[in-house]
Amino acid sequence: MARVPSQAKNVPGEPYLCKAGFFKDKWIVAQVAEVQKGDRARKMAGEGGKDARQVDPPPVAQARLLEWKPDGSMTELPADLIFKHPVRLFCTVNLYPYNVDYEADPSAFPDGCPPPSPILPQGSASTSLAVEKQYPPALPSQPRHPLRPRAALTTQLEGAQRVPTMFGAQTVNAQLCKHNSAIYFIFDDLKIRRTGHFMLKYNVHLIDTAFDRLPMRIPMPCVAECWGGAFAVYPSRTAPPLLESTELTKHLNTKACGLISRARWTIRKNRKASSSRQQGESSDEDEMSHPQPYSSTPASHHSRATAPLTFLPPLLRHAFVALPTSPASSVATGTPPSSVYSLGGVSSPTSSVTSPQPPSPIAPKFVRYDPVRDL
């Protein structure tokens, strides 16, 4: 009889005893492996990540669920099992640096936190690191010396604030490919805000929705983990062009697993550009067919004519009346509206007009000041 695993500490890759839900009282073993590694990306720059290119090809990891039995044997569970029952399987990724010197001699970095190896300048001859404007060489698919969790690149300092180093969908749900009954985790939206060489670490978590009906919440375990291959992140102006989508990307795209192939991405981008161009042309046509009425009156003219006359004494404000010209008359004559102030029978225009203008259809109204009535 095989030894029963310890229940005191959850170790990724070891049998895990489910205490509730669909897998209650069963030992579950999860395995995960990277089936497609990223090769290159363009550094994320600008607000909103407009000048960025996701890790290409998109990293893809495949998972398997097995049931461990007391006699030591394991039986693989059907892939569609987690999609028929209230069981959720999801995966998260963490970004780690890839350093060639650390791979050769880890003692060179006593703290265990090496910086990422830089992108070499154009013209350099190297078979282990990427060079500007050139496709990266065959970078390793697994690190020789795994890094500690404290070496993960979570944030970086830009100016006076810290910003995340990796953007995009860093947590994805499991997707079922019905063609080969496999469980895939597809990371097609990862953007890096730093140049150099990096690698990913995958962590698979198992959640049973039956936990929500329990009186206390049970911790969601990390049932499996694995390392991904190294990839290069180029500066914005020295990144090589994209290549055609890989066979796995096309396969997942045709099997409705959520990936967008290079051809479909180009078609969508061109369609979006053409639709925005057509909308711009239609808005220009609307402006030409429905022109706005001409008005040469500055904003300060209206505010000056209608502003309260606070600079006069209270007794004189009753005799000082502002009468702006009607807007309809100014549009019909093509002249800016003018305001006439009257004080004691003497009128003074607020703006001088050099050319002769037709008389205003509204005659100014004069108000005589009566001290007895106004007091």
PyMOL commands that set and color helices and strands:
alter all, ss='L'
color gray80, all
select helices_A, chain A and resi 47-49+81-84+100-104+106-108+149-151+209-213+247-254+262-289+299-306+314-317+327-333+371-374
alter helices_A, ss='H'
color red, helices_A
select strands_A, chain A and resi 16-17+27-36+40-45+51-56+60-68+74-76+87-97+155-158+161-164+166-168+171-173+175-177+182-186+190-192+196-208+222-234+321-324+339-343+346-349
alter strands_A, ss='S'
color yellow, strands_A
deselect
rebuild
show_as cartoon
